[in-house]
Amino acid sequence: MIAYLAILTTALAAFFGAPVWTVLIGAGVLVAISVSEQRKLAERFVNIGASHILVMAAWQSAGHALMASGAAFAVGIISRLALQIS
């Protein structure tokens, strides 16, 4: 639920004219959520010797968060332009 709110907030910020670096804030929130979920699994992965998988998952989560936040920002800008609100 918090992830959806982060994406919605990024889109609304873009809609209301926030600067492009707002994407980084939204992505940071999404990465924090993802890494906190992955930490719950860390002990299990260490026990089976597969901790490197979580490291790769963290990097992939960062990339996905940046793409999702960027897409939300783009949707906000496109919505503002479509509605001609400045």
Number of C-alpha atoms within 10 A of each C-alpha: 5 10 17 10 13 20 23 18 18 29 27 19 20 24 22 15 14 16 10 14 10 18 25 15 15 26 25 17 17 24 22 16 15 17 17 10 11 17 13 10 12 15 12 12 16 13 9 8 10 12 16 11 12 17 14 11 15 18 13 13 20 19 14 15 25 20 14 19 27 23 16 24 28 18 18 23 20 15 17 17 12 9 10 8 10 8
